[in-house]
Amino acid sequence: MDKIFKAQITGFLLVFTLLAAVSCDDTTQLGPVPPGVQAYSLLGDTLKTPPLSPEVFEEYNRNLIEAITDYRTDPEDPDHLIWLGRRTAYLGEYREAVRIFTEGIFKNSDDPRMYRHRGHRYITLRLFDAAIRDFENAESFMRDMDDRVEPDGLPNEYGVPTSTLKSNVWYHKGLAHYLKGDFENAIESYEKALELDLTDDMRVATLYWYYMSLKRDGRDEEAGVAVSGITEDIELMENDVYLSLILVFRGIFSEEHLEELSSDVLQNSTMGYGLGNWHYMNGRHDRAFEIWQGVYESGNWPAFGYIAAEAELASSRYVPTKSV
């Protein structure tokens, strides 16, 4: 284990040495944090760079070094900047990724992709207002553009991308609003995404958050209509958990069946948050918060489901029932 740890430290030192030559001045929304800390949770806990298995670290580190090499070959190329930022984030260096995308915005101020990717990482770092501003800028610059398929940095087993630039902007903007408890604006963003020609994977993922936004906004009938066409027959490449959760919301799967889909429901933040929200939306608030607390204790803090559970725990909207 010591050898693995030392190998990762050596790799990170190499990465930081290379990144030091490409990072721009910090004109981001990032505040100061202690060494090794990426952000603070909404509950005030420090969030450190997540550990990776040796195999995953080796692959991600190799890809990042390749991205740095491409950047150094042509530092003005927007694609090189985007991939440098994305590869940096995959290694858990989200603050550095934000700085890289900020450099991309400085060099390509009208490229919506820079705002889209920086906004994504602002969400990871719990800076929801900064994320929303970035997505608004992305919307402005992509307004007169044709939509385009967005390549996956972590491809699915089929190697087929499932989303586009515009769908990702509105999907993530909706998520940022949702995490703030602003369900009305979340609904508006998801409706824009649903107007696009989406793949089944992206449509199911968007409908999942759209349904919950409608329910939390008290629009139960609209929520039911939104997912009425979702059935077990839909074949997906990567969003099976979202599909399973929608079927639970529709009453097609039981809670017990959903838990059987994962060896440990709380280790899957997406499933854990969705299951907790199913309880919450059906009035079982104590059970919901019990599950969300378990998700929070799992430690997978960059995951959207984790951030959503964290936001629920940090919210003042809920007062736990006191036992008599």
BELWOVEN-V31017 format. One record per residue. N is the residue number from 1. RES is the residue in three letters. SS is DSSP state (A for helix, B for strand, O for the rest). PSI is psi as a letter, one per 40 degrees, with the letter a starting at -180 (* if undefined). D_CENTER is the distance of its C-alpha to the mean C-alpha in whole Angstrom. Layout:
N,RES,SS,PSI,D_CENTER ; N,RES,SS,PSI,D_CENTER
//
This chain:
1,MET,O,d,30 ; 2,ASP,A,d,31 ; 3,LYS,A,d,32 ; 4,ILE,A,d,28 ; 5,PHE,A,d,27 ; 6,LYS,A,d,29 ; 7,ALA,A,d,28 ; 8,GLN,A,d,25 ; 9,ILE,A,d,26 ; 10,THR,A,d,28 ; 11,GLY,A,d,25 ; 12,PHE,A,d,23 ; 13,LEU,A,d,26 ; 14,LEU,A,d,27 ; 15,VAL,A,d,24 ; 16,PHE,A,d,24 ; 17,THR,A,d,28 ; 18,LEU,A,d,26 ; 19,LEU,A,d,24 ; 20,ALA,A,d,26 ; 21,ALA,O,e,28 ; 22,VAL,O,e,25 ; 23,SER,O,i,23 ; 24,CYS,O,i,24 ; 25,ASP,O,i,25 ; 26,ASP,O,g,23 ; 27,THR,O,f,23 ; 28,THR,O,a,19 ; 29,GLN,O,e,18 ; 30,LEU,O,h,18 ; 31,GLY,O,i,20 ; 32,PRO,O,i,22 ; 33,VAL,O,i,21 ; 34,PRO,O,i,24 ; 35,PRO,O,h,24 ; 36,GLY,O,e,21 ; 37,VAL,B,h,19 ; 38,GLN,B,d,15 ; 39,ALA,B,i,15 ; 40,TYR,B,h,16 ; 41,SER,O,i,15 ; 42,LEU,O,e,16 ; 43,LEU,O,e,18 ; 44,GLY,O,e,20 ; 45,ASP,O,i,19 ; 46,THR,B,h,19 ; 47,LEU,B,h,15 ; 48,LYS,B,i,17 ; 49,THR,O,h,16 ; 50,PRO,O,i,15 ; 51,PRO,O,i,18 ; 52,LEU,O,i,18 ; 53,SER,O,i,21 ; 54,PRO,A,d,23 ; 55,GLU,A,d,23 ; 56,VAL,A,d,19 ; 57,PHE,A,d,20 ; 58,GLU,A,d,23 ; 59,GLU,A,d,21 ; 60,TYR,A,d,18 ; 61,ASN,A,d,21 ; 62,ARG,A,d,23 ; 63,ASN,A,d,21 ; 64,LEU,A,d,20 ; 65,ILE,A,d,24 ; 66,GLU,A,d,24 ; 67,ALA,A,d,22 ; 68,ILE,A,d,24 ; 69,THR,A,d,27 ; 70,ASP,A,d,26 ; 71,TYR,A,d,25 ; 72,ARG,A,d,28 ; 73,THR,A,d,30 ; 74,ASP,O,g,29 ; 75,PRO,O,e,27 ; 76,GLU,O,e,27 ; 77,ASP,O,h,26 ; 78,PRO,A,d,22 ; 79,ASP,A,d,21 ; 80,HIS,A,d,22 ; 81,LEU,A,d,20 ; 82,ILE,A,d,17 ; 83,TRP,A,d,17 ; 84,LEU,A,d,18 ; 85,GLY,A,d,15 ; 86,ARG,A,d,13 ; 87,ARG,A,d,15 ; 88,THR,A,d,15 ; 89,ALA,A,d,12 ; 90,TYR,A,d,12 ; 91,LEU,O,e,15 ; 92,GLY,O,e,13 ; 93,GLU,O,g,15 ; 94,TYR,A,d,12 ; 95,ARG,A,d,15 ; 96,GLU,A,d,17 ; 97,ALA,A,d,14 ; 98,VAL,A,d,14 ; 99,ARG,A,d,18 ; 100,ILE,A,d,18 ; 101,PHE,A,d,16 ; 102,THR,A,d,19 ; 103,GLU,A,d,22 ; 104,GLY,A,d,20 ; 105,ILE,A,d,21 ; 106,PHE,A,d,24 ; 107,LYS,A,d,25 ; 108,ASN,O,g,24 ; 109,SER,O,e,23 ; 110,ASP,O,e,24 ; 111,ASP,O,h,21 ; 112,PRO,A,d,18 ; 113,ARG,A,d,16 ; 114,MET,A,d,16 ; 115,TYR,A,d,15 ; 116,ARG,A,d,12 ; 117,HIS,A,d,11 ; 118,ARG,A,d,12 ; 119,GLY,A,d,10 ; 120,HIS,A,d,7 ; 121,ARG,A,d,8 ; 122,TYR,A,d,10 ; 123,ILE,A,d,7 ; 124,THR,A,d,6 ; 125,LEU,O,e,10 ; 126,ARG,O,f,11 ; 127,LEU,O,g,12 ; 128,PHE,A,d,12 ; 129,ASP,A,d,15 ; 130,ALA,A,d,15 ; 131,ALA,A,d,12 ; 132,ILE,A,d,13 ; 133,ARG,A,d,16 ; 134,ASP,A,d,15 ; 135,PHE,A,d,14 ; 136,GLU,A,d,17 ; 137,ASN,A,d,19 ; 138,ALA,A,d,17 ; 139,GLU,A,d,18 ; 140,SER,A,d,22 ; 141,PHE,A,d,22 ; 142,MET,A,e,21 ; 143,ARG,O,d,23 ; 144,ASP,O,e,26 ; 145,MET,O,i,24 ; 146,ASP,O,i,24 ; 147,ASP,O,i,21 ; 148,ARG,O,i,20 ; 149,VAL,B,h,18 ; 150,GLU,O,h,15 ; 151,PRO,O,i,16 ; 152,ASP,O,h,14 ; 153,GLY,O,d,14 ; 154,LEU,O,g,13 ; 155,PRO,O,i,15 ; 156,ASN,O,i,16 ; 157,GLU,O,e,20 ; 158,TYR,O,e,21 ; 159,GLY,O,f,20 ; 160,VAL,O,h,19 ; 161,PRO,O,i,16 ; 162,THR,O,e,15 ; 163,SER,O,i,14 ; 164,THR,B,i,15 ; 165,LEU,A,d,15 ; 166,LYS,A,d,16 ; 167,SER,A,d,14 ; 168,ASN,A,d,10 ; 169,VAL,A,d,12 ; 170,TRP,A,d,13 ; 171,TYR,A,d,10 ; 172,HIS,A,d,7 ; 173,LYS,A,d,11 ; 174,GLY,A,d,11 ; 175,LEU,A,d,8 ; 176,ALA,A,d,9 ; 177,HIS,A,d,13 ; 178,TYR,A,d,12 ; 179,LEU,A,d,11 ; 180,LYS,O,e,14 ; 181,GLY,O,e,16 ; 182,ASP,O,g,17 ; 183,PHE,A,d,17 ; 184,GLU,A,d,20 ; 185,ASN,A,d,18 ; 186,ALA,A,d,15 ; 187,ILE,A,d,17 ; 188,GLU,A,d,19 ; 189,SER,A,d,16 ; 190,TYR,A,d,15 ; 191,GLU,A,d,19 ; 192,LYS,A,d,19 ; 193,ALA,A,d,16 ; 194,LEU,A,e,18 ; 195,GLU,O,e,21 ; 196,LEU,O,i,20 ; 197,ASP,O,g,21 ; 198,LEU,O,i,18 ; 199,THR,O,i,18 ; 200,ASP,A,d,19 ; 201,ASP,A,d,15 ; 202,MET,A,d,13 ; 203,ARG,A,d,16 ; 204,VAL,A,d,15 ; 205,ALA,A,d,12 ; 206,THR,A,d,12 ; 207,LEU,A,d,16 ; 208,TYR,A,d,14 ; 209,TRP,A,d,12 ; 210,TYR,A,d,15 ; 211,TYR,A,d,18 ; 212,MET,A,d,16 ; 213,SER,A,d,16 ; 214,LEU,A,d,20 ; 215,LYS,A,d,21 ; 216,ARG,A,e,20 ; 217,ASP,O,e,22 ; 218,GLY,O,e,25 ; 219,ARG,O,g,25 ; 220,ASP,A,d,25 ; 221,GLU,A,d,28 ; 222,GLU,A,d,25 ; 223,ALA,A,d,22 ; 224,GLY,A,d,25 ; 225,VAL,A,d,26 ; 226,ALA,A,d,22 ; 227,VAL,O,e,22 ; 228,SER,O,d,26 ; 229,GLY,O,e,25 ; 230,ILE,O,h,23 ; 231,THR,O,i,25 ; 232,GLU,O,e,25 ; 233,ASP,O,e,26 ; 234,ILE,O,h,23 ; 235,GLU,O,h,23 ; 236,LEU,O,i,19 ; 237,MET,O,d,18 ; 238,GLU,O,e,15 ; 239,ASN,O,f,13 ; 240,ASP,A,d,16 ; 241,VAL,A,d,15 ; 242,TYR,A,d,14 ; 243,LEU,A,d,17 ; 244,SER,A,d,19 ; 245,LEU,A,d,17 ; 246,ILE,A,d,19 ; 247,LEU,A,d,22 ; 248,VAL,A,d,22 ; 249,PHE,A,d,22 ; 250,ARG,O,e,24 ; 251,GLY,O,e,27 ; 252,ILE,O,d,27 ; 253,PHE,O,i,25 ; 254,SER,O,i,27 ; 255,GLU,A,d,24 ; 256,GLU,A,d,27 ; 257,HIS,A,d,26 ; 258,LEU,A,d,22 ; 259,GLU,A,d,22 ; 260,GLU,A,e,25 ; 261,LEU,O,e,22 ; 262,SER,O,h,20 ; 263,SER,O,d,23 ; 264,ASP,O,h,21 ; 265,VAL,A,d,19 ; 266,LEU,A,e,17 ; 267,GLN,A,e,16 ; 268,ASN,O,h,14 ; 269,SER,A,d,11 ; 270,THR,A,d,10 ; 271,MET,A,d,14 ; 272,GLY,A,d,15 ; 273,TYR,A,d,13 ; 274,GLY,A,d,14 ; 275,LEU,A,d,18 ; 276,GLY,A,d,18 ; 277,ASN,A,d,17 ; 278,TRP,A,d,20 ; 279,HIS,A,d,23 ; 280,TYR,A,d,22 ; 281,MET,A,e,22 ; 282,ASN,O,e,26 ; 283,GLY,O,e,27 ; 284,ARG,O,g,26 ; 285,HIS,A,d,25 ; 286,ASP,A,d,26 ; 287,ARG,A,d,25 ; 288,ALA,A,d,21 ; 289,PHE,A,d,21 ; 290,GLU,A,d,23 ; 291,ILE,A,d,20 ; 292,TRP,A,d,17 ; 293,GLN,A,d,19 ; 294,GLY,A,d,19 ; 295,VAL,A,d,15 ; 296,TYR,A,d,15 ; 297,GLU,A,e,18 ; 298,SER,A,d,17 ; 299,GLY,O,e,15 ; 300,ASN,O,g,12 ; 301,TRP,O,d,10 ; 302,PRO,O,e,7 ; 303,ALA,O,i,6 ; 304,PHE,A,d,4 ; 305,GLY,A,d,8 ; 306,TYR,A,d,9 ; 307,ILE,A,d,8 ; 308,ALA,A,d,10 ; 309,ALA,A,d,13 ; 310,GLU,A,d,13 ; 311,ALA,A,d,14 ; 312,GLU,A,d,16 ; 313,LEU,A,d,18 ; 314,ALA,A,e,18 ; 315,SER,O,i,19 ; 316,SER,O,e,23 ; 317,ARG,O,e,23 ; 318,TYR,O,h,24 ; 319,VAL,O,h,27 ; 320,PRO,O,i,28 ; 321,THR,O,h,31 ; 322,LYS,O,h,34 ; 323,SER,O,i,36 ; 324,VAL,O,*,40
//
